[in-house]
Amino acid sequence: GVGGTVKNEIGNVQIYISPNALASDEEIPISSYTPVDISPPEGVKFTGIAFSIGPEKTKVVLKKPAILTIGYNKNELPPGIDETKLKIFTLSESNPDDFDYDNPIGGTVNIQNGEITTPIRDSL
């Protein structure tokens, strides 16, 4: 495969997939997502920003890391959110409506651009 950048409709989420990272040509849909069961542990606040990436109920296995970038509008973040501490979490394997707060996948925050970027190593 050629690789390239996949973006959501409004362009605030993008994934760069390097050449030959996918086993076959696959559609990688990105859509807004509203988890039902939000119960973050003490000290963690949910921003309200969540996306479903990849085909529903299917993992897209990566042979090489992909780069995920999520843009945000600082004026739309809930009160009390410290931009410098933003992290990306994945959904829990056992409960698809809960986040795996024990394993943040991290992210590097660029406050000037209003975005957070992180490598995705295994699957989408």
C-alpha positions in Angstrom: 0.0 0.0 0.0 0.9 3.6 -0.7 0.1 5.0 2.8 -1.0 8.6 3.3 -3.1 10.7 5.6 -6.7 10.0 6.5 -8.8 12.8 7.9 -12.3 13.1 9.4 -14.9 15.2 7.7 -14.1 18.4 9.4 -10.4 17.8 9.4 -9.6 18.0 13.2 -8.6 14.4 13.4 -6.0 12.9 11.1 -3.9 9.7 10.9 -0.7 9.4 8.9 -0.2 5.8 7.8 3.2 5.1 6.4 3.6 3.0 3.2 3.1 -0.7 3.7 1.8 -0.3 7.3 -1.5 -2.1 6.5 -1.8 -5.7 5.5 -4.2 -4.7 2.7 -6.0 -1.6 1.4 -8.6 -0.8 4.1 -11.1 1.9 4.7 -10.2 3.8 7.9 -13.3 5.7 8.9 -13.1 8.4 11.6 -16.3 9.5 13.3 -17.2 11.5 16.3 -18.1 9.2 19.2 -20.0 9.8 22.4 -19.2 7.2 25.1 -22.0 6.3 27.4 -20.2 5.3 30.6 -17.9 8.1 31.4 -16.4 7.6 34.9 -12.8 8.9 35.0 -10.8 8.3 38.1 -10.1 11.2 40.5 -7.7 13.7 38.9 -8.8 12.9 35.3 -11.3 15.1 33.5 -13.0 14.1 30.2 -12.8 16.8 27.6 -15.8 15.6 25.7 -13.7 14.9 22.7 -13.9 11.3 21.5 -13.6 9.6 18.1 -14.2 6.1 16.7 -11.3 5.2 14.4 -11.3 2.3 12.0 -14.1 -0.1 11.0 -16.7 -0.8 13.7 -15.9 -3.8 16.0 -12.7 -4.6 13.9 -9.1 -3.9 14.6 -6.9 -2.6 11.9 -3.5 -4.2 12.6 -0.5 -1.9 11.9 2.9 -3.3 10.7 4.4 0.1 11.3 3.4 2.9 13.6 0.8 5.5 12.5 0.7 9.0 13.7 -2.6 10.3 15.2 -3.3 14.0 15.5 -6.4 15.3 17.3 -7.2 19.1 17.0 -9.2 20.8 19.7 -10.6 24.3 20.3 -9.3 25.6 23.6 -12.4 27.7 24.0 -14.6 24.6 23.9 -12.7 22.6 26.6 -14.5 22.2 29.8 -13.5 24.5 32.7 -10.5 23.3 34.7 -8.8 21.5 31.9 -5.1 22.2 31.7 -4.1 22.0 28.0 -0.5 21.1 28.9 -1.8 17.9 30.5 -4.0 16.6 27.7 -3.6 12.9 27.0 -5.2 10.5 24.6 -6.9 7.4 26.0 -8.2 4.3 24.2 -11.5 2.6 24.9 -11.4 -0.4 27.2 -11.4 -3.8 25.5 -13.9 -5.2 28.0 -16.3 -2.3 28.0 -16.6 -0.4 24.7 -18.2 2.6 26.3 -15.5 3.1 29.0 -11.9 4.4 28.6 -8.9 2.5 29.6 -7.7 5.1 32.1 -4.9 2.8 33.4 -3.2 3.0 30.0 -3.1 6.4 28.4 -1.4 6.3 25.0 -0.1 9.8 25.8 0.4 12.5 23.3 2.5 15.6 22.7 0.4 18.8 23.0 1.0 21.7 20.7 -0.8 24.6 22.4 -0.1 27.0 19.5 -1.8 24.8 17.0 -4.4 23.4 19.4 -3.6 19.7 18.8 -2.2 16.6 20.4 -0.2 14.0 18.5 0.8 10.5 19.4 2.2 7.4 17.6 -0.2 4.4 17.4 2.0 1.3 17.4 -0.2 -1.9 17.1 -3.7 -1.3 15.9 -6.4 1.2 15.2 
